Amino acid sequence: MFLIDDLLLSPFKGLLWIFKEVQEAAQQELDNEADAIKTALAELYMQLDTGQISEEEFTAEEKRLLDRLEAIEEADNEELENDEDRE
C-alpha cells in the first residue's frame, strides 16, 4: 500500500522540491543584492572622503541605497516570520 501512495504522491513531492529550490535561489539573490548595496555604500563614503562627490550627491545616493537595503531587510524579516508561523 505504501508503494502505491509513494507513486501517487511523487509528482507533488517533485513540485514541492522545485518550489523550495526556487525560494532558496530567490533568497540567495536578495542576500547578494544586500552585499552589493553595502559595498556601494562603502564606495560612496570613500568618494565623499576623497572629494569626488558633493555632500548633496552623497546624501541623495545614500538615502536611495539605505532605502533599498531596508526594503530587503524587511522582506527577510517577513519571510522569517512566515517560516516561524508554518512551524
Buried (B, 14 or more C-beta within 10 A) or exposed (E): EEEEEEEEEEEEEEEEEEEEEEEEEEEEEBEEEBEEBEEBBEEBEEBBEEEEBEEEEBEEBBEEBEEBBEEBEEBBEEBEEEEEEEE
